Structure formats: structure tokens, C-alpha cells
């Protein structure tokens, strides 16, 4: 029996697939349309933000967000953009691809995220125009303090919340602390649309720009008042209006199929997050009695929707021993997210910065994560707990 990081494409997969088949058969349109609008609206309601813009992936959401900020002249080529060193590659790559300076910030081993203390120390070395922070594996640092620092210093705070849907810090959902936040709906994440992503914000101007960046730079998806303004400013008449392009952009559109799945899965999101939290507590109750692992401190958070559970070892030898133990029991394990980005080949090759992130490197070399998905059964949880003893 293999215990996989994710068992199914969707939660309640059989029922969801049947509904999806009916939807496809009866739909007149499968390209981006009314279902996408409905999913954006429902997701905004769930997350508690004014605007949500749906994309074909979480990576596209990251890229579009950075590009939208440039189009709005909120940041510009050559600006310093901080990022969490322990993250996924497509959190960092848009910063580099859009000619911004990527400034890595180390993480705290207490919660695997950037802390306010780390940020303040980095600001002694660099002025940051923006900070694209990652809320890793359902956890966060002291985001409330980080938010205040960014406000006081006029730093645009962005949250990559692709792994932390549903987690809360002091009764405030992660993804609601920054100017905008991104989410991923890839198969293995909290909510699956197979591929998909979202940007959430309370800023109308940003949401409108995101819609343009998503689809060729045209105005078709904008509010009427915004369309009229653009056409008047650029002297565009009605004949050319549907094929006029106002800003540098791409085609990052999702489909009605993805939106339909998202709406179905959103019905289960609280149940899925509750189960992830309950599983995590079971694992922690075993881990606390084993000195082999570095212990996390999540007491500052009031709810954790854990994406997958990380183990950090005090030395390489113990790491190798436990890696072998888990593999022998056929429990799927992986490096923690993408590891330290500054250790990755693309960063060494293309980023023109020398930096040291000791904690992120340690996690990269002496850590892995194991499954915590909402479909784990009692037998599988017991096997994992035995491995943790």
C-alpha cells in the first residue's frame, strides 16, 4: 500500500466527475465565461476579499500579479522585490523575468516562514519596493507585524498563499494581509480545479488590470465605465474596440471546466481544511516526543490548514535514516516545497545577487514532507504515526 501525497484529482471524486460530465455535455461554451465569473464571486466571498481574478494556474497568477503592478507603475524595472527563500520556483521567476531584483529573505525554523525580525534585518541591507512573501505549507510568520512594517515603509506586501488556503492568523485568513494574494488550485493543493489559480485583492484598479493582463491586454472583461475611459483616452472607435490592446499582457485564461470544478470543490473546502487540521494535530502529538525532529511553533496561529507535514532533522545522518524508513513503508515524501531558491540552478545562473540563507539551506538539505491530505484513512495515519515515534 502506497500512501500518496494526494489520492484523488478531486475531493469526492466520483460524484464530482459525474457532475462534470453532465456539465460538459450540456454546456454551450467551455472557454472562459459565466462560470468563471461565478467562481470568482464565490471565492471572494469565501476568502473575504472584494475582488478575485481567476487564472489558468497559480504560477500564472503570480506572474500576472507582478506584471499588473508594473503596468500600473507601482513598481518598475530595477526595483528590489523581496521573497521568501524557501518557496516554489514560480514565486521567484516572475521577479527575475520582469527585470526586477530578487532579494531573498531567510526563514525562521520555528514556522518555516519569514518573520518580522528577519525582514527588519534585511531592510538594514536593502531597500525593498515590494515583498512577495510565501505562506508555506499552511503556516505563517508574524504576518500582522510584517504587514505593519510594510505599511510604515511603503513596501507593497504580496502573499503567495498557494499552500495555505483556509489557515488563519489571529482570526484573519492568510491571504488577507497584503495588497494582493495568489492561490493555486493544482491537483495536489487544498482545492483542485486540475490546474488553476487566483489573485485576490481589495483594489478595484488592480483587479481590472489583472483582467487585462490575463487576456491579451484588451478591455473585453472590464467594467463598462473602465472600457469607455480606455477607449476615449486612446481614441479607439467601436469598430476596433474588441481588437485594441492597451497594456503588455498574455493569454492566461482559465476555462469554464476549471470554474465548474472549483465551484463544486468550494462546497467541501471547510470539511477538507478541518480534516487536514485534525490530521496535523495527530502527527504533532507524536512528533513532540521524538527528539530527532526540530519542533515547529505555531501557537501564534488560531487555525492551520496544513498542506503537507514537514520534518526538519538536526543532522544529515538522521535525515537519511528517516527518509529510508518512510520509503520502505511506501509513504510518499518529497523535498520541502522547492527548497531554498538560492540553491537552485536557475537562481545561481540568472540572479545577479550573492546572498546567504542559512535556515532555508538547512531545510533544503535536511528536510522532507509527508502526506496530509483529507482522504487519509485511519490505517494510513497509524502507519505514519508509527514512523514518527
Secondary structure per residue as TSV (DSSP state, phi and psi in degrees):
chain	resnum	aa	ss	phi	psi
A	1	X	-	360.0	119.8
A	2	X	-	-92.5	128.4
A	3	X	B	-97.3	104.5
A	4	X	-	-90.2	155.7
A	5	X	S	-60.4	-37.3
A	6	X	-	-142.2	129.1
A	7	X	-	-83.9	-40.1
A	8	X	-	-126.7	162.0
A	9	X	S	-68.6	-37.4
A	10	X	S	-134.6	161.1
A	11	X	T	-75.9	141.1
A	12	X	T	51.6	57.0
A	13	X	H	-62.5	-45.2
A	14	X	H	-60.7	-46.4
A	15	X	H	-65.7	-41.2
A	16	X	H	-64.1	-41.4
A	17	X	H	-64.5	-38.9
A	18	X	H	-63.6	-45.0
A	19	X	H	-64.1	-37.8
A	20	X	H	-64.4	-42.5
A	21	X	H	-59.2	-45.9
A	22	X	H	-61.8	-41.6
A	23	X	H	-62.3	-45.2
A	24	X	H	-64.4	-43.8
A	25	X	H	-61.6	-39.3
A	26	X	H	-94.6	-4.3
A	27	X	-	-83.9	140.1
A	28	X	S	-88.7	-21.4
A	29	X	-	-139.0	132.1
A	30	X	-	-116.1	-13.0
A	31	X	B	-75.0	168.6
A	32	X	S	-50.6	127.2
A	33	X	S	-160.5	-138.1
A	34	X	H	-63.8	-37.2
A	35	X	H	-63.9	-38.0
A	36	X	H	-63.3	-42.4
A	37	X	H	-61.2	-41.2
A	38	X	H	-65.2	-42.6
A	39	X	H	-64.2	-42.1
A	40	X	H	-58.5	-44.4
A	41	X	H	-63.8	-47.2
A	42	X	H	-66.1	-36.9
A	43	X	H	-68.9	-38.7
A	44	X	H	-59.1	-41.3
A	45	X	H	-64.2	-42.5
A	46	X	H	-65.0	-47.1
A	47	X	H	-75.9	-27.5
A	48	X	T	85.3	31.9
A	49	X	-	-122.1	159.2
A	50	X	S	-72.1	-38.7
A	51	X	E	-131.9	140.6
A	52	X	E	-134.1	136.6
A	53	X	E	-124.3	122.6
A	54	X	E	-88.4	137.3
A	55	X	E	-128.1	170.4
A	56	X	S	-76.6	-10.2
A	57	X	-	-164.7	164.1
A	58	X	H	-66.7	-35.2
A	59	X	H	-63.9	-41.3
A	60	X	H	-63.2	-37.6
A	61	X	H	-60.9	-43.7
A	62	X	H	-59.9	-47.8
A	63	X	H	-63.8	-45.1
A	64	X	H	-63.3	-37.9
A	65	X	H	-63.0	-47.6
A	66	X	H	-63.5	-42.8
A	67	X	H	-64.0	-39.3
A	68	X	H	-63.2	-40.6
A	69	X	H	-63.5	-36.7
A	70	X	H	-67.6	-45.1
A	71	X	H	-60.0	-33.8
A	72	X	T	-83.3	-0.6
A	73	X	T	62.7	27.6
A	74	X	S	-82.7	-27.0
A	75	X	S	-137.2	163.3
A	76	X	-	-143.0	166.1
A	77	X	T	-51.6	131.9
A	78	X	T	93.3	-9.1
A	79	X	-	-68.5	152.6
A	80	X	E	-87.2	124.7
A	81	X	E	-121.9	115.5
A	82	X	E	-77.1	152.6
A	83	X	E	-149.3	155.5
A	84	X	E	-70.8	125.7
A	85	X	S	-63.1	-33.6
A	86	X	B	-94.1	102.8
A	87	X	S	-162.9	-162.9
A	88	X	-	-105.4	151.9
A	89	X	H	-58.1	-39.5
A	90	X	H	-81.2	8.4
A	91	X	H	-82.0	-34.1
A	92	X	H	-92.1	-39.7
A	93	X	H	-56.3	-42.0
A	94	X	H	-60.3	-33.8
A	95	X	H	-60.4	-44.1
A	96	X	H	-73.6	-43.9
A	97	X	H	-64.3	-27.3
A	98	X	T	-102.2	23.7
A	99	X	T	62.7	37.3
A	100	X	-	-106.4	161.2
A	101	X	E	-91.8	115.6
A	102	X	E	-79.9	120.8
A	103	X	E	-113.7	107.1
A	104	X	E	-75.7	139.9
A	105	X	E	-115.7	132.9
A	106	X	-	-68.9	170.0
A	107	X	-	-116.4	161.6
A	108	X	-	-87.3	137.3
A	109	X	T	-73.0	-10.2
A	110	X	T	-71.9	-33.9
A	111	X	T	-142.5	4.0
A	112	X	S	67.5	19.2
A	113	X	S	-127.9	164.9
A	114	X	-	-64.9	139.9
A	115	X	-	-110.7	165.4
A	116	X	H	-62.4	-35.2
A	117	X	H	-63.4	-42.9
A	118	X	H	-65.4	-41.1
A	119	X	H	-62.4	-46.4
A	120	X	H	-60.3	-41.0
A	121	X	H	-64.0	-41.0
A	122	X	H	-66.6	-33.9
A	123	X	H	-70.4	-15.9
A	124	X	T	-72.6	-21.7
A	125	X	T	-101.8	-37.2
A	126	X	-	-133.7	144.6
A	127	X	-	-85.6	127.7
A	128	X	-	-105.4	133.3
A	129	X	S	-87.5	-28.4
A	130	X	E	-150.8	158.1
A	131	X	E	-132.8	116.8
A	132	X	E	-103.7	91.9
A	133	X	E	-90.1	148.0
A	134	X	E	-108.5	127.2
A	135	X	-	-91.1	99.8
A	136	X	G	-85.1	129.3
A	137	X	G	58.1	26.8
A	138	X	G	92.9	-1.7
A	139	X	-	-103.2	170.3
A	140	X	-	-151.4	164.2
A	141	X	-	-86.6	-157.3
A	142	X	-	-82.8	71.3
A	143	X	H	-59.5	-31.5
A	144	X	H	-62.0	-41.1
A	145	X	H	-71.9	-38.6
A	146	X	H	-62.3	-42.0
A	147	X	H	-58.3	-44.1
A	148	X	H	-65.7	-42.5
A	149	X	H	-59.7	-45.0
A	150	X	H	-65.0	-39.8
A	151	X	H	-63.1	-44.7
A	152	X	H	-66.3	-30.4
A	153	X	T	-107.0	10.7
A	154	X	T	58.7	42.2
A	155	X	-	-101.8	128.8
A	156	X	E	-75.1	115.5
A	157	X	E	-93.8	123.8
A	158	X	E	-120.1	144.1
A	159	X	E	-116.4	123.4
A	160	X	E	-86.1	102.4
A	161	X	-	-108.2	27.4
A	162	X	T	-63.7	-20.8
A	163	X	T	-115.1	11.9
A	164	X	-	-135.0	28.4
A	165	X	T	-59.6	121.1
A	166	X	T	98.5	-18.1
A	167	X	-	-70.0	150.7
A	168	X	E	-133.7	141.3
A	169	X	E	-117.0	114.7
A	170	X	T	52.3	47.9
A	171	X	T	66.4	16.7
A	172	X	E	-119.4	125.4
A	173	X	E	-63.2	138.3
A	174	X	T	-60.4	143.6
A	175	X	T	98.1	-4.5
A	176	X	S	-116.3	12.8
A	177	X	S	-96.8	-24.3
A	178	X	S	-99.7	176.0
A	179	X	S	-59.2	-34.9
A	180	X	E	-158.5	163.2
A	181	X	E	-143.1	152.8
A	182	X	E	-116.1	152.3
A	183	X	E	-136.4	150.6
A	184	X	E	-119.4	137.9
A	185	X	-	-116.9	33.5
A	186	X	-	-64.3	157.0
A	187	X	T	-43.6	-46.4
A	188	X	T	-82.7	0.4
A	189	X	S	-92.9	-177.2
A	190	X	S	-55.7	-43.0
A	191	X	S	-128.6	123.2
A	192	X	-	-103.6	130.0
A	193	X	-	-118.2	25.1
A	194	X	S	76.3	-69.0
A	195	X	S	-129.0	147.9
A	196	X	-	161.7	159.7
A	197	X	E	-159.4	168.7
A	198	X	E	-144.9	146.4
A	199	X	E	-115.9	131.1
A	200	X	E	-115.8	143.1
A	201	X	E	-159.9	164.9
A	202	X	S	-104.2	5.0
A	203	X	-	-100.5	113.2
A	204	X	H	-61.8	-42.8
A	205	X	H	-60.7	-40.2
A	206	X	H	-66.0	-43.0
A	207	X	H	-61.3	-38.9
A	208	X	H	-67.3	-40.6
A	209	X	H	-66.3	-37.9
A	210	X	H	-60.2	-38.8
A	211	X	H	-64.8	-35.1
A	212	X	H	-71.7	-42.9
A	213	X	H	-62.3	-35.2
A	214	X	H	-65.5	-31.8
A	215	X	B	-135.9	79.8
A	216	X	T	67.5	-3.7
A	217	X	T	84.6	9.2
A	218	X	-	-88.8	177.7
A	219	X	S	-107.3	9.0
A	220	X	T	-58.5	-32.5
A	221	X	T	-95.6	6.2
A	222	X	S	-88.4	165.2
A	223	X	-	-63.4	148.7
A	224	X	H	-56.2	-42.4
A	225	X	H	-63.3	-35.4
A	226	X	H	-71.6	-40.2
A	227	X	H	-58.9	-49.5
A	228	X	H	-59.6	-40.9
A	229	X	H	-64.4	-46.2
A	230	X	H	-61.7	-43.7
A	231	X	H	-66.6	-38.1
A	232	X	H	-68.8	-44.6
A	233	X	H	-62.6	-32.8
A	234	X	T	-106.4	9.0
A	235	X	T	54.1	49.2
A	236	X	-	-103.1	123.6
A	237	X	-	-89.4	170.9
A	238	X	H	-61.2	-33.7
A	239	X	H	-61.4	-37.7
A	240	X	H	-96.3	-4.6
A	241	X	H	-61.4	-37.9
A	242	X	T	-74.3	-11.3
A	243	X	T	-127.6	35.7
A	244	X	-	-108.2	138.3
A	245	X	-	-121.6	122.3
A	246	X	-	-102.2	-26.1
A	247	X	S	-140.6	157.1
A	248	X	-	-59.6	132.1
A	249	X	-	-158.5	-172.5
A	250	X	-	-143.4	-171.5
A	251	X	B	-117.6	100.9
A	252	X	-	-123.0	30.1
A	253	X	-	-76.1	144.5
A	254	X	-	-86.6	-176.2
A	255	X	B	-119.7	165.6
A	256	X	H	-63.3	-29.9
A	257	X	H	-61.9	-47.6
A	258	X	H	-61.6	-41.8
A	259	X	H	-66.2	-39.8
A	260	X	H	-60.7	-45.3
A	261	X	H	-62.6	-42.9
A	262	X	H	-59.5	-41.8
A	263	X	H	-64.9	-38.1
A	264	X	H	-67.3	-43.9
A	265	X	H	-71.5	-28.7
A	266	X	H	-62.1	-23.9
A	267	X	T	-65.4	-25.1
A	268	X	T	-105.8	0.8
A	269	X	H	-60.7	-41.2
A	270	X	H	-65.8	-38.9
A	271	X	H	-64.2	-45.7
A	272	X	H	-62.3	-43.7
A	273	X	H	-66.7	-38.3
A	274	X	H	-60.7	-44.3
A	275	X	H	-65.4	-42.3
A	276	X	H	-58.4	-41.9
A	277	X	H	-65.3	-43.7
A	278	X	H	-64.0	-41.6
A	279	X	H	-60.2	-45.8
A	280	X	H	-58.5	-42.4
A	281	X	H	-62.7	-40.1
A	282	X	H	-61.1	-44.0
A	283	X	H	-64.9	-42.9
A	284	X	H	-64.2	-34.8
A	285	X	H	-64.9	-25.7
A	286	X	H	-85.9	-45.1
A	287	X	H	-59.2	-36.2
A	288	X	T	-61.7	-19.8
A	289	X	T	-98.2	5.5
A	290	X	-	-116.2	113.5
A	291	X	T	-73.2	-2.8
A	292	X	T	-69.4	-24.4
A	293	X	B	-105.8	146.3
A	294	X	-	-73.6	134.3
A	295	X	-	-91.1	136.7
A	296	X	-	-82.3	151.5
A	297	X	-	-121.0	104.9
A	298	X	-	-115.8	21.5
A	299	X	T	-66.4	-18.3
A	300	X	T	-77.8	-11.0
A	301	X	-	-102.1	141.2
A	302	X	S	-95.8	-16.4
A	303	X	B	-152.3	132.6
A	304	X	-	-123.0	118.2
A	305	X	-	-98.3	90.1
A	306	X	-	-74.0	126.4
A	307	X	S	-75.4	-46.5
A	308	X	S	-161.2	151.3
A	309	X	E	-94.1	127.7
A	310	X	E	-93.0	143.6
A	311	X	E	-120.2	125.5
A	312	X	E	-115.1	129.8
A	313	X	B	-106.9	151.1
A	314	X	S	-69.9	-25.0
A	315	X	S	-149.3	163.9
A	316	X	H	-65.9	-36.1
A	317	X	H	-62.8	-46.4
A	318	X	H	-65.8	-38.8
A	319	X	H	-55.2	-48.0
A	320	X	H	-65.6	-37.5
A	321	X	H	-62.8	-47.3
A	322	X	H	-72.0	-33.6
A	323	X	H	-59.5	-43.3
A	324	X	H	-66.4	-41.5
A	325	X	H	-58.8	-47.7
A	326	X	H	-65.6	-40.3
A	327	X	H	-67.7	-37.2
A	328	X	H	-64.0	-32.2
A	329	X	T	-88.3	6.3
A	330	X	T	58.2	41.1
A	331	X	B	-96.9	121.3
A	332	X	-	-67.8	126.7
A	333	X	E	-129.7	155.4
A	334	X	E	-144.7	160.7
A	335	X	-	-56.3	155.2
A	336	X	S	-73.4	105.9
A	337	X	T	55.5	-123.0
A	338	X	T	-102.4	8.9
A	339	X	-	71.3	-163.4
A	340	X	B	-75.9	121.4
A	341	X	G	-64.1	-30.9
A	342	X	G	-75.4	-7.5
A	343	X	G	-93.5	-6.1
A	344	X	S	-81.5	145.6
A	345	X	H	-55.7	-41.4
A	346	X	H	-63.3	-37.0
A	347	X	H	-71.4	-42.7
A	348	X	H	-62.7	-33.7
A	349	X	H	-81.2	-39.6
A	350	X	H	-112.3	-18.7
A	351	X	-	-89.7	127.1
A	352	X	-	-93.6	62.4
A	353	X	-	-152.6	138.3
A	354	X	-	-104.1	124.5
A	355	X	-	-151.0	155.0
A	356	X	-	-121.7	128.0
A	357	X	-	-128.2	86.6
A	358	X	H	-60.5	-46.1
A	359	X	H	-67.8	-42.2
A	360	X	H	-62.3	-37.9
A	361	X	H	-65.8	-40.0
A	362	X	H	-61.9	-45.0
A	363	X	H	-61.7	-40.5
A	364	X	H	-58.8	-41.0
A	365	X	H	-95.0	-22.6
A	366	X	H	-131.9	36.7
A	367	X	E	-148.3	154.6
A	368	X	E	-150.8	164.6
A	369	X	E	-120.7	156.3
A	370	X	E	-122.9	169.7
A	371	X	-	-64.6	137.9
A	372	X	-	-141.5	83.0
A	373	X	-	-116.2	159.2
A	374	X	T	-72.5	-0.3
A	375	X	T	-108.3	8.1
A	376	X	-	-62.5	135.5
A	377	X	-	-97.5	175.3
A	378	X	H	-60.8	-39.4
A	379	X	H	-64.1	-43.1
A	380	X	H	-66.5	-40.8
A	381	X	H	-63.3	-39.2
A	382	X	H	-64.7	-41.0
A	383	X	H	-60.7	-45.3
A	384	X	H	-63.8	-42.8
A	385	X	H	-63.1	-37.3
A	386	X	H	-63.7	-37.8
A	387	X	H	-67.4	-27.0
A	388	X	H	-84.1	-12.0
A	389	X	-	-71.4	360.0
